[in-house]
Amino acid sequence: RLTRMAKELPMHRVEVSFVGVPPARQIERASGVSEVEIDGPILRCLVLGSFQPLLEALRGHEVISLTSTPITQ
């Protein structure tokens, strides 16, 4: 049943550009966030389900842009 529920949750590929260094550790610990990659001021990751944990991890850091692309499963 949990596997079926996970398949029903939306997944997105997210790219966030920051002023300065991305808060990688905070984002890696956010629920539903995986595959975090850092390239200078740009952070890329996958988000499964709600964006709220990711948004909370971004608090206090200046974001220049945020792009989200749905992934079809």
Secondary structure, 3 states (H helix, E strand, C coil): CHHHHHHHCCEEEEEEEECCCCCHHHHHCCCCEEEEEEECCEEEEEEECCCHHHHHHHCCCCEEEEEEEEECC
